[in-house]
């Protein structure tokens, strides 16, 4: 066998690509992984991991500021953004080094360069070190990911008009920051830089912030952000951006129809992503893209004969790292001829690491009703949870369960509060195993834990009232 002939060639080493490479190796395939940048893609380098590292610094800073409540006084508290960035960079390096270790352990050949499809079963690589190489693959997986999308007519400059990537590289905390887009990225950076000391404004075109979450979660986060001094403008339309002066001036029309101009030191644009699917030979290989450039696939991630696509470059699926990994495993196991079933995207948890945290899985109350379910709802506030009180984080948040009234099946779990991104796994398990409210009631939750809020919400769901409220 030629050294350039493989069972599988993967373009892109993010959480979809590198996990697919590992699983393929486990199944006995000869694998090549093509990557032009650092291993780990957006998630490990300029996305999930570095953002959460900085958010951890923000959370620690907020906790120290509240230390007097716990008998801890700190004199002369200072925050060093450089130190936080150094920690972030160390975490990123450890993570990317870990991917490199996994590739060596699983005998995956990493080809460092820019790859594109070049005919049936061929990937042409322009090597970073110079020169070119053509890889032959019986199967190919496209896992090229995506990049931040700029505001129409206004390019990122990395100095004042920032992408999420740019916001991870600031050397000083801005005095003021406006974020356009109040999805997960927008609210995370708003939360982070508010803790660091910036005056923060959050603008969202849709009627509420975190618009993909349950309406009650959106309302609770808005209240929490208001208390933290984060100004939120939902239902606002940005009319123009002027970055030509000393400050960035954003002109908008608010929800009441009133025109406003807001001048800030930094502008963060967090309005979504654009797929990295241009000029990589997709059309020539028979791969279809939608109007926004995302790759169309079937339920097994097939995009064309011998070509699969996974992750953020794929159409109509959530932009989540763990989803990309699951798609990578699905595609590889389908290639290997194993019995697999398409992913149920309704049962993939979503986590937002602002303060307070948000985590959800399944249908919102409104979605369940729209789909024709007769629903019942159980809620329990973290204000009545002992562990949340211990943590001093009981002011905001709740656990909310949505269930089908006829059969009792859990349709959705929605959490906002302390560390809820760590406990949403119970919701994922409940949905994948078709749990009912009664089965959650019968599940004994340890005390004192934040998990208890889920058990209490189940009691409210099934018996009309929680035990500790």
Secondary structure, DSSP 8 states (H G I E B T S, - for coil): --TTEEEEEEE--SHHHHHHHHHHHHTT--EEEEESSSTTHHHHHHSHHHHHHHHHHHHHHHHHHTGGGGT---TT----HHHHHHHHHHHHHHHHHHHHHHHHHTT-EEEEEEEEE-STTEEEEEETTSSEEEEEEEEEEE---EEE---TT----SSSEE-HHHHTS-SS--SEEEEE--SHHHHHHHHHHHHHT-EEEEEESSSSSSTTS-HHHHHHHHHHHHHHT-EEEET-EEEEEE-SSSSEEEEEE-TTS-EEEEEESEEEE-S-EEES-TTSSTTTTT--B-TTS-B---TT-EEETTEEE-GGGBTTS---HHHHHHHHHHHHHHHTT-------GGG--EEE-SSSEEEEEE--HHHHHHTT--EEEEEEEGGG-HHHHHHT--SS-EEEEEEETTT-BEEEEEEEETTGGGTTHHHHHHHHTT-BHHHHHHS---SSSTTHHHHHHHHHHHHSS-S--
